[in-house]
């Protein structure tokens, strides 16, 4: 059945990791009680939040 609401369709983003990087991600995600995807998204949110906070502190100047 075709998606009648294409704006609601999810998109896929692929990432490649070395076996060692994947193992570190699996370990960190498991320790946090998350899937690897959830862990990566959580960490991206932290980084984005820090960048926004830094920009605010600097008055939006780089």
C-alpha positions as CSV (number, residue, x, y, z in Angstrom):
1,X,0.0,0.0,0.0
2,X,1.5,3.4,-0.9
3,X,2.2,5.9,1.7
4,X,-0.7,8.4,1.4
5,X,1.0,10.9,3.8
6,X,4.6,11.2,2.4
7,X,5.5,13.9,4.9
8,X,5.1,11.4,7.7
9,X,7.3,8.8,6.1
10,X,10.6,8.3,8.0
11,X,14.0,8.5,6.3
12,X,17.0,6.3,6.7
13,X,20.5,7.5,7.4
14,X,23.3,5.0,7.2
15,X,26.6,5.2,9.1
16,X,29.7,3.1,8.8
17,X,31.8,2.2,11.8
18,X,34.9,0.0,12.2
19,X,34.3,-3.1,14.3
20,X,36.1,-1.5,17.2
21,X,33.9,1.6,17.0
22,X,30.8,-0.5,16.8
23,X,31.8,-2.5,19.8
24,X,32.4,0.7,21.8
25,X,29.0,2.0,20.8
26,X,27.3,-1.3,21.7
27,X,29.0,-1.2,25.1
28,X,28.1,2.4,25.8
29,X,24.5,2.0,24.6
30,X,24.0,-1.1,26.7
31,X,25.4,0.6,29.8
32,X,22.9,3.5,29.2
33,X,20.1,1.0,28.6
34,X,19.6,2.2,25.1
35,X,19.7,0.9,21.6
36,X,22.7,2.0,19.5
37,X,20.4,4.3,17.5
38,X,18.9,5.9,20.6
39,X,22.4,6.4,22.1
40,X,23.8,8.1,19.0
41,X,20.7,10.4,18.8
42,X,21.0,11.2,22.5
43,X,24.7,12.1,22.1
44,X,24.0,14.2,19.0
45,X,21.4,16.1,21.1
46,X,24.0,16.7,23.8
47,X,26.5,18.1,21.3
48,X,23.9,20.3,19.7
49,X,22.8,21.6,23.1
50,X,26.4,22.4,24.1
51,X,26.9,24.3,20.8
52,X,23.8,26.3,21.3
53,X,24.7,27.1,24.9
54,X,28.2,28.2,23.8
55,X,26.7,30.4,21.1
56,X,24.3,32.0,23.6
57,X,27.2,32.7,26.0
58,X,29.2,34.4,23.3
59,X,26.2,36.4,22.2
60,X,25.9,34.5,18.9
61,X,29.4,35.5,17.9
62,X,32.0,33.0,16.8
